[in-house]
Amino acid sequence: MLTLNQITGHLQTTLQSLPPGYLPKWLLFISVVSIFNSIQTYISGLKLTRRVYSRKPAETTPLSARTFGTWTFVSCIIRLYGAFYLNEPHIYQLAFISYIIAWVHFGFELLIFRTCNFDSGFMGPLVVATTSLVWMYFQKEFYTGIAW
């Protein structure tokens, strides 16, 4: 069994291998949270997913919840790579695009399909996607050496 010192040491080594700045740490944090979010769609079912789509929760089915969980997991893997390889322009763009897709998805669900409300279930994904997009937009040249 791992000791607390071993876990702490591994965590410190992982954090030290990230590129400089807070953006990689943010991407890593969001990725870890997203892994747990993905797992919960398979374990706890509809409860938390229906909070996101609270205006029309009946439209959230077990299949759509699992699909959402799978989509979230794929996105978190892209962002996890982004956390460690932000200096690679293609990885940076891929992570950035993953947030554009999330932002557009939630925007459509709010404004076009009207499945979301401005409540706690919806605001989390909206704030994460918006914050990440703005932050990544302004930091691209710092991490990749290439301007927009």
C-alpha positions as CSV (number, residue, x, y, z in Angstrom):
1,M,0.0,0.0,0.0
2,L,1.2,3.5,-0.8
3,T,2.2,5.8,2.0
4,L,1.1,9.4,2.3
5,N,4.8,10.4,1.7
6,Q,4.9,8.4,-1.5
7,I,1.6,9.9,-2.8
8,T,2.8,13.4,-1.9
9,G,6.1,12.8,-3.6
10,H,4.5,11.5,-6.8
11,L,2.1,14.5,-6.8
12,Q,5.0,17.0,-6.4
13,T,6.9,15.3,-9.2
14,T,3.9,15.4,-11.5
15,L,3.3,19.1,-10.8
16,Q,6.9,19.9,-11.4
17,S,6.8,18.3,-14.8
18,L,4.0,20.7,-15.9
19,P,4.9,23.7,-18.0
20,P,5.3,26.9,-16.0
21,G,2.3,29.0,-14.9
22,Y,-1.1,28.4,-13.6
23,L,-2.9,27.4,-16.8
24,P,-1.4,23.9,-16.9
25,K,-2.4,23.4,-13.3
26,W,-5.9,24.6,-14.1
27,L,-6.2,22.1,-17.0
28,L,-4.9,19.3,-14.8
29,F,-7.4,20.2,-12.1
30,I,-10.3,20.3,-14.5
31,S,-9.2,17.0,-16.1
32,V,-9.2,15.3,-12.7
33,V,-12.6,16.7,-11.8
34,S,-13.9,15.6,-15.2
35,I,-12.8,12.1,-14.7
36,F,-14.9,11.8,-11.5
37,N,-17.8,13.5,-13.4
38,S,-17.5,10.9,-16.1
39,I,-17.5,8.0,-13.7
40,Q,-20.6,9.3,-11.9
41,T,-22.6,9.2,-15.1
42,Y,-22.1,5.5,-15.1
43,I,-22.5,4.9,-11.4
44,S,-25.1,7.3,-10.1
45,G,-27.1,7.6,-13.3
46,L,-29.2,10.6,-14.1
47,K,-29.3,12.7,-10.9
48,L,-26.3,15.0,-11.6
49,T,-26.7,15.1,-15.4
50,R,-30.3,16.2,-15.0
51,R,-29.1,19.1,-12.9
52,V,-27.2,20.4,-15.9
53,Y,-30.2,20.1,-18.2
54,S,-32.7,21.2,-15.5
55,R,-35.2,22.9,-17.8
56,K,-36.1,19.6,-19.5
57,P,-34.8,16.9,-17.2
58,A,-37.1,14.3,-18.6
59,E,-35.1,14.5,-21.9
60,T,-32.1,13.2,-20.1
61,T,-32.1,9.4,-20.4
62,P,-29.6,6.8,-19.0
63,L,-28.2,6.5,-22.5
64,S,-27.7,10.3,-22.9
65,A,-26.1,10.5,-19.5
66,R,-23.6,7.8,-20.3
67,T,-22.9,9.4,-23.7
68,F,-22.4,12.7,-21.9
69,G,-20.0,10.9,-19.5
70,T,-18.1,9.4,-22.4
71,W,-17.8,12.8,-24.2
72,T,-16.7,14.3,-20.9
73,F,-14.0,11.7,-20.5
74,V,-12.7,12.1,-24.0
75,S,-12.5,15.9,-23.5
76,C,-10.7,15.4,-20.2
77,I,-8.0,13.3,-21.8
78,I,-7.5,16.0,-24.4
79,R,-7.2,18.6,-21.7
80,L,-4.9,16.3,-19.6
81,Y,-2.5,16.1,-22.5
82,G,-2.9,19.9,-22.8
83,A,-1.8,20.3,-19.2
84,F,1.4,18.5,-19.8
85,Y,2.2,19.5,-23.4
86,L,0.9,23.1,-23.7
87,N,4.2,24.1,-25.5
88,E,3.1,21.8,-28.4
89,P,1.0,24.0,-30.8
90,H,-1.2,21.1,-32.0
91,I,-2.0,19.9,-28.5
92,Y,-2.7,23.5,-27.4
93,Q,-5.1,23.9,-30.3
94,L,-6.8,20.6,-29.6
95,A,-7.4,21.5,-25.9
96,F,-8.6,25.0,-26.9
97,I,-11.0,23.5,-29.5
98,S,-12.3,21.0,-26.8
99,Y,-13.5,24.0,-24.8
100,I,-15.0,25.7,-27.9
101,I,-17.1,22.5,-28.5
102,A,-18.2,22.5,-24.8
103,W,-19.1,26.2,-24.9
104,V,-21.1,25.8,-28.1
105,H,-22.8,22.7,-26.8
106,F,-23.9,24.4,-23.6
107,G,-24.8,27.6,-25.5
108,F,-27.1,25.6,-27.9
109,E,-28.7,23.7,-25.0
110,L,-29.4,27.0,-23.2
111,L,-30.5,29.2,-26.1
112,I,-31.7,26.9,-28.9
113,F,-32.9,23.6,-27.3
114,R,-33.8,25.3,-24.0
115,T,-32.8,22.3,-21.9
116,C,-30.7,24.4,-19.4
117,N,-31.4,27.0,-16.8
118,F,-29.0,29.5,-15.3
119,D,-28.6,27.5,-12.1
120,S,-25.8,25.7,-10.3
121,G,-25.9,22.6,-12.6
122,F,-25.4,24.7,-15.7
123,M,-23.1,27.5,-14.3
124,G,-20.2,25.1,-13.5
125,P,-19.7,23.9,-17.1
126,L,-20.3,27.4,-18.5
127,V,-17.8,29.1,-16.1
128,V,-15.2,26.4,-16.7
129,A,-15.5,26.6,-20.5
130,T,-15.6,30.4,-20.7
131,T,-12.7,30.9,-18.2
132,S,-10.6,28.3,-20.0
133,L,-11.3,29.7,-23.4
134,V,-10.4,33.3,-22.4
135,W,-7.3,32.2,-20.5
136,M,-6.1,30.0,-23.3
137,Y,-6.8,32.6,-25.9
138,F,-4.6,35.1,-24.1
139,Q,-1.8,32.7,-23.2
140,K,-1.3,30.9,-26.6
141,E,1.8,32.9,-27.6
142,F,3.4,32.4,-24.2
143,Y,3.1,28.7,-24.3
144,T,3.5,27.9,-28.0
145,G,5.5,30.9,-29.3
146,I,2.9,31.4,-32.0
147,A,0.4,34.3,-32.0
148,W,-3.2,33.9,-33.2
